[in-house]
Amino acid sequence: MRLAVCVAAVPNPAKVKWDRFRQVLDVQDAEPVLNPADRNALELAAMLAKANSATFDAYCAGPGASSALREAAVFGAQRLIAISDPRLESADEAGIAAALSAAIKHDGGADVVLCGAATASLGSGAVPGYLSAMLDAGLRADVVDAHVEGDGLSVGLIDGLSLVRSYAALPLVISAASYAIKVRAVSPILLMRASKKPIEELLLAEVADGRINSTAPLPSTGATDGPLESNRKRRLNETVDGPDAAARAITLVSALRERQLV
């Protein structure tokens, strides 16, 4: 079983300031760190890998990838893969997912791809939905545990106040729940040890399939900016609505496939 975890780098929430004169969030002094929700996906991947004598790789696309991947190494990621391209600096969820899916396909695909529920910056939770569509895989959101059952996975997920278990065929994209997963503490010593692990850098042009032109703009959702992206050019063509990240991801996959965009 091949496992892959997609992580993101976000501005350090502890260093983000409010600029009351410009009325925007100032992230200039906020160094990139691992997206907090991605720790749940990494912990879930580590548990699944250990139970099946497998390993998992961590992928990150865009600026700050190295910082996010260093922490991912603490959770036991075997390979750390950073995808770089100038276009990723302004890419939205669709563009990031396109880069991640291209890298995963370049490496031979994955049986299970795990993600955090949403990023602390964009916060839409749409990336798992895009990955599901682009990798032609199933999708389970708000997952707290998973184990192999036959040719697929038995997945435990949160549905309201209940824990529901269902069978999911492979390949599968999992959006880890933002709670109910016991995540290990990451100490400075562990981070220092993890800093010795090499990071593989892939250029998007090297891994892109026919869907990604090496010079054209990356795919875009057209969604509006998130709370930490106030300096990003606003996109007002389309918004992915939903009460939570899981609903938005599932709605997004359905809409994309209905419109045959993937």
C-alpha positions in Angstrom: 0.0 0.0 0.0 1.4 3.4 -1.0 0.4 6.3 1.2 0.9 10.0 0.5 0.2 13.0 2.7 -0.4 16.5 1.2 0.6 19.3 3.6 0.7 23.1 3.3 2.8 25.9 4.6 1.0 28.8 6.2 2.1 32.0 8.0 2.8 31.3 11.6 -0.5 32.2 13.4 1.5 33.5 16.4 3.3 36.0 14.3 0.3 37.3 12.2 -0.6 40.9 13.1 -3.5 43.2 12.3 -2.6 46.3 10.4 -5.2 48.8 11.6 -4.1 51.5 9.2 -4.4 49.4 6.1 -7.2 47.2 7.6 -5.5 43.9 6.5 -3.6 41.1 8.2 0.1 41.6 8.1 2.0 38.4 7.5 5.4 39.9 6.6 7.0 38.7 9.9 5.2 35.4 10.0 7.5 32.7 8.9 6.0 29.7 7.1 5.1 26.7 9.3 3.2 23.5 8.8 -0.5 24.0 8.5 -1.9 22.9 12.0 -4.7 20.8 10.6 -2.2 18.8 8.6 -0.8 17.3 11.8 -3.9 15.2 12.1 -3.5 13.8 8.5 0.2 13.0 9.3 -0.7 11.3 12.5 -3.4 9.3 10.8 -0.9 8.3 8.0 1.7 7.3 10.6 -0.9 5.0 12.3 -2.1 3.5 9.0 1.5 2.9 7.8 2.6 1.3 11.1 -0.4 -1.1 11.1 0.4 -2.3 7.6 4.2 -2.3 7.7 4.2 0.5 5.1 5.7 4.0 4.7 4.3 7.3 3.6 5.6 10.3 1.7 4.8 13.9 2.3 4.2 16.4 -0.5 4.0 20.2 -0.3 3.5 22.7 -3.1 4.4 26.4 -3.1 6.4 28.9 -1.0 7.5 27.7 2.4 7.3 24.0 1.5 10.6 23.2 3.2 9.4 24.5 6.5 6.2 22.5 6.4 8.0 19.3 5.3 10.6 19.5 8.1 7.8 19.1 10.6 6.2 16.4 8.5 9.5 14.4 8.9 8.9 14.3 12.6 5.8 12.1 12.0 7.9 9.6 10.1 7.5 10.6 6.4 10.0 8.6 4.4 10.3 11.0 1.5 9.8 14.8 1.6 8.8 16.2 -1.8 8.6 20.0 -2.4 6.9 21.1 -5.7 8.1 24.5 -6.9 7.0 26.8 -9.6 6.6 30.6 -9.7 2.9 30.3 -10.5 2.3 28.5 -7.1 3.0 31.8 -5.3 -0.5 33.0 -6.4 -2.2 29.7 -6.9 -5.5 29.0 -5.2 -6.9 25.6 -4.1 -7.4 24.3 -7.7 -3.8 25.2 -8.7 -2.3 23.7 -5.6 -4.3 20.5 -6.0 -3.2 20.3 -9.7 0.5 20.5 -8.7 0.1 17.9 -5.9 -1.8 15.5 -8.0 0.7 15.8 -10.8 3.6 15.0 -8.4 1.8 12.0 -6.9 1.1 10.6 -10.4 4.7 11.3 -11.4 5.8 9.0 -8.5 3.5 6.2 -9.6 0.3 7.2 -7.8 -1.0 6.4 -4.3 -3.5 4.1 -2.9 -4.4 6.5 -0.1 -3.9 10.3 -0.1 -4.4 12.1 3.2 -4.9 15.8 3.8 -5.8 18.2 6.6 -9.4 19.4 6.8 -8.5 23.0 5.7 -5.6 25.4 5.7 -5.3 28.2 8.3 -4.9 30.7 5.4 -7.4 29.8 2.7 -9.5 27.8 5.0 -11.9 26.5 2.4 -11.2 22.7 2.7 -11.5 22.4 -1.1 -8.1 20.8 -1.8 -9.2 17.2 -0.9 -12.2 17.5 -3.2 -10.0 18.6 -6.1 -7.5 15.8 -5.4 -10.3 13.3 -5.4 -11.4 14.4 -8.8 -8.0 14.9 -10.3 -6.7 11.5 -9.1 -10.0 9.8 -9.9 -10.3 8.5 -6.3 -13.0 8.2 -3.7 -13.3 10.8 -0.9 -14.0 10.5 2.8 -14.0 13.6 5.1 -13.8 14.1 8.9 -11.9 10.8 9.2 -10.5 9.8 12.6 -9.2 6.3 11.9 -8.8 3.8 9.1 -7.6 0.3 8.7 -7.3 -2.2 5.9 -10.4 -4.3 5.1 -10.2 -6.6 2.1 -9.2 -4.6 -0.9 -10.1 -1.3 0.7 -10.3 0.6 3.9 -12.7 0.6 6.8 -13.0 4.2 7.7 -14.3 5.8 10.9 -15.6 9.3 10.4 -17.5 11.9 12.4 -21.1 12.5 11.3 -22.5 15.2 13.6 -22.2 13.8 17.1 -21.8 10.2 15.9 -18.9 8.0 14.7 -19.8 6.3 11.5 -17.8 3.4 10.0 -18.0 2.7 6.3 -16.1 0.7 3.7 -14.1 2.7 1.0 -12.5 1.3 -2.1 -9.1 2.3 -3.2 -7.7 4.7 -4.4 -9.0 7.0 -1.8 -8.5 10.6 -0.6 -9.0 11.1 3.1 -9.6 14.5 4.8 -8.6 14.0 8.4 -10.9 15.4 11.1 -9.7 18.5 12.8 -10.2 16.9 16.2 -10.5 13.4 17.9 -7.1 12.4 16.7 -4.4 12.2 19.3 -1.4 14.1 17.7 2.1 13.8 19.1 3.9 16.8 20.5 6.6 18.2 18.3 9.6 19.3 20.3 12.5 21.5 19.1 14.8 18.5 19.5 12.7 16.4 17.2 12.6 19.2 14.7 16.4 19.5 14.8 16.8 15.8 14.1 14.2 16.1 11.3 16.2 18.9 9.7 18.8 16.4 8.6 16.4 14.6 6.4 16.8 15.6 2.7 14.0 17.3 0.8 13.5 16.4 -2.8 12.6 19.4 -5.0 10.5 18.8 -8.1 9.8 21.4 -10.7 6.2 21.5 -11.8 7.3 21.4 -15.4 9.0 18.0 -14.6 5.9 16.3 -13.2 3.1 18.0 -15.1 0.8 15.8 -17.1 -1.2 16.9 -20.2 -3.6 18.9 -18.0 -1.0 21.4 -16.8 0.7 23.6 -19.4 4.2 24.6 -18.3 3.5 28.3 -19.1 -0.3 28.7 -18.8 -1.9 29.8 -15.5 -2.8 27.0 -13.1 -6.4 26.0 -12.8 -8.4 28.3 -10.5 -11.6 27.9 -8.4 -12.5 31.5 -8.7 -13.2 31.5 -5.0 -12.7 34.6 -2.8 -9.6 34.9 -0.6 -9.3 33.5 2.9 -8.6 35.5 6.1 -4.8 35.4 5.8 -4.8 36.0 2.0 -6.1 39.6 2.0 -3.3 40.8 -0.2 -4.0 38.2 -2.9 -6.0 39.3 -5.9 -9.6 38.5 -5.3 -11.4 36.0 -7.6 -15.1 36.6 -7.8 -16.3 34.2 -10.5 -17.3 31.3 -8.3 -17.5 30.4 -4.6 -17.7 26.9 -3.2 -20.3 27.0 -0.5 -21.1 24.6 2.3 -21.5 24.5 6.1 -18.1 22.9 6.7 -15.0 21.6 4.9 -16.4 18.2 4.3 -19.5 19.5 2.6 -17.6 21.9 0.4 -15.2 19.2 -0.7 -18.0 16.8 -1.6 -20.0 19.5 -3.4 -16.9 20.5 -5.3 -16.2 17.0 -6.6 -19.8 16.6 -7.7 -19.8 19.9 -9.5 -16.5 19.3 -11.2 -17.5 15.8 -12.5 -21.0 17.1 -13.6 -19.4 19.8 -15.6 -16.7 17.4 -16.9 -13.9 19.7 -15.9 -11.7 16.9 -14.7 
